[in-house]
Amino acid sequence: MILLIKPTLESSRMAKVAKNIAVIGAGYTGLVAGVRLAEAGHKITILERGDQIGGLASGFKVEGSSLERGYHHLFRTDKYIINMADELGIGDRLKWYDSSLSIYYGRKLYPFMTAFDLLRFAPLSFIGRLRLGLVAIYLKYTKNWQQLENVTAYEWMKKWVGKEVTKVIWEPLLIGKFDKYYDKVSMAWLWARVYTRANSRVKGELAEKLGYFEGGFQVFTDALAKKLDELNIKVRTEQEIAKIISLSNNKVQINFISSKPEIYNVCLVTTPSHIFAKLIESNRQAKPSYINKLKSIDYLGARLLIFSSNQDISEYYWHNINDVNLPFLVFINHTKLVGKDLYNNKNVYYIGVYLPHDHRFFNLDDRKLEKLWFDGLKQIFPNFKESEIREKHHFRFANAQHIVDVGYSKKIPLHETPLPNIYLANFSQVYPEDRGTNYAVRDGQRIADIIKANIEL
Ligand SMILES: Cc1cc2nc3c(=O)[nH]c(=O)nc-3n(C[C@H](O)[C@H](O)[C@H](O)COP(=O)(O)OP(=O)(O)OC[C@H]3O[C@@H](n4cnc5c(N)ncnc54)[C@H](O)[C@@H]3O)c2cc1C
């Protein structure tokens, strides 16, 4: 009997170290960190500026079903989020669908999924196609990405696939993703894109499979919300933080835009790096060199238009727009991937671009942007009819993608900051992989482990 009521080592440790922890930002990094810290016995409050949780992966309703404001899917290699979905009991809601990819170039749409498609890709000379294929194979089997860190993807590609292939394939893709920074991006980043994609195919599967939650990523967000509730984690939305102050007793004061300050033992910040810089810059420990390092990471915004239509415009899911004269980077036929059942049997599409904040599209009036984009779409699909559109939704993200330039690893801030009990975890620390929900889950767990180890000392 006595043995039964004796506290375990685990529970006595938990009680001894329980801390009041604020997590700023309710994207997946913050939510997952909150779960892991609460599981270790800490008292967690999540503070989010927006009116809902889920951050960049949060959704809205189109044709009666939830959809991400920015297009989302998963790869087979995204093991952290796949495992977390299993743990949350929603593994069976993650379905794998055959992907289909095309490239629009020279006023024509080309399938681009198999080696055979590459060999038939007419915009390139035969030698160009061969070089493109060989370089893709080389990148698939290269593990030492560090050797690619100090060269731009643009220069590296020009050297190895040649000017012709760079002009037709890589330059438009880099411009689409990084706009004016297209010739600054590190080859290590592009290596990771090709490597992950090439290695995410399961042997025997003919088509590439992409993962999507039946009911949208909202299913994952809802499962996290249920877990937060079970763990008594407080989640407060519409709480914009204005300042974080490190107090002399090593506690942390959080100042809000519109409510009274609060004091915590520990604060984890998951906002973009430059926002974190602004939040902490009044502290004496935040030396100018540290603040400048945080601010040296540039971010692009994004604009997205989602529309539903009676019309089935294209036979492909993904369309890379490699014609730089068209005003968007990507056209996505969401229901071609996942089917129309959940969307009133209608077709759901995305048009999207990444943009610097000073780009004229970023603040362009919705109707004017629609006009430009729909005219572009008519060029690709002459049968496209605006009159068949049922719903239209516009979204803007201020910090959608960070610029992974040459030597980026030296810019990455550590999770532990110079301010006692203040930690940082955001997607600018994901490298060389492209940021994504998988890495948000991974880093949420990682930062929780770091905090637990530090405060349990
Ligand atoms: C267009 C687009 C397409 C994408 N496609 C994919 C995809 O196909 N697959 C995939 O896995 N990933 C994709 N991603 C990336 C993925 O959404 C992100 O990597 C992931 O959601 C990042 O989570 P996070 O928690 O690190 O950051 P965020 O989701 O950005 O969360 C940070 C949170 O901090 C809050 N915040 C900021 N400032 C303050 C403040 N002062 N006070 C309080 N709160 C604040 C923000 O509102 C936000 O909710 C895509 C992203 C975009 C934009």
The ligand as an ORCA input file, in Angstrom:
! r2SCAN-3c Opt
* xyz 0 1
  C       1.421     29.940    -48.858
  C       1.959     28.916    -47.891
  C       1.994     27.577    -48.257
  C       2.484     26.615    -47.380
  N       2.471     25.302    -47.759
  C       2.824     24.354    -46.879
  C       2.687     22.972    -47.202
  O       2.269     22.614    -48.303
  N       3.048     22.064    -46.274
  C       3.506     22.416    -45.052
  O       3.766     21.542    -44.225
  N       3.688     23.714    -44.719
  C       3.353     24.692    -45.596
  N       3.492     26.013    -45.266
  C       4.269     26.385    -44.072
  C       3.568     26.154    -42.750
  O       2.271     26.724    -42.768
  C       4.412     26.832    -41.679
  O       5.752     26.389    -41.767
  C       3.944     26.520    -40.262
  O       2.541     26.653    -40.149
  C       4.656     27.488    -39.314
  O       4.174     27.362    -38.000
  P       4.778     28.303    -36.867
  O       4.029     28.024    -35.631
  O       6.249     28.139    -36.808
  O       4.541     29.787    -37.366
  P       3.186     30.588    -37.583
  O       2.147     29.662    -38.104
  O       3.530     31.782    -38.357
  O       2.765     31.010    -36.088
  C       3.260     32.152    -35.439
  C       2.087     32.787    -34.704
  O       2.565     33.926    -33.975
  C       1.535     34.900    -33.982
  N       2.086     36.226    -33.663
  C       2.939     36.984    -34.407
  N       3.233     38.138    -33.776
  C       2.563     38.122    -32.593
  C       2.473     39.037    -31.491
  N       3.119     40.208    -31.457
  N       1.686     38.687    -30.436
  C       1.019     37.500    -30.414
  N       1.087     36.594    -31.445
  C       1.845     36.896    -32.510
  C       0.990     34.805    -35.411
  O      -0.299     35.386    -35.515
  C       1.011     33.300    -35.654
  O      -0.240     32.678    -35.346
  C       2.989     27.000    -46.109
  C       2.951     28.339    -45.733
  C       2.442     29.299    -46.611
  C       2.404     30.735    -46.199
*
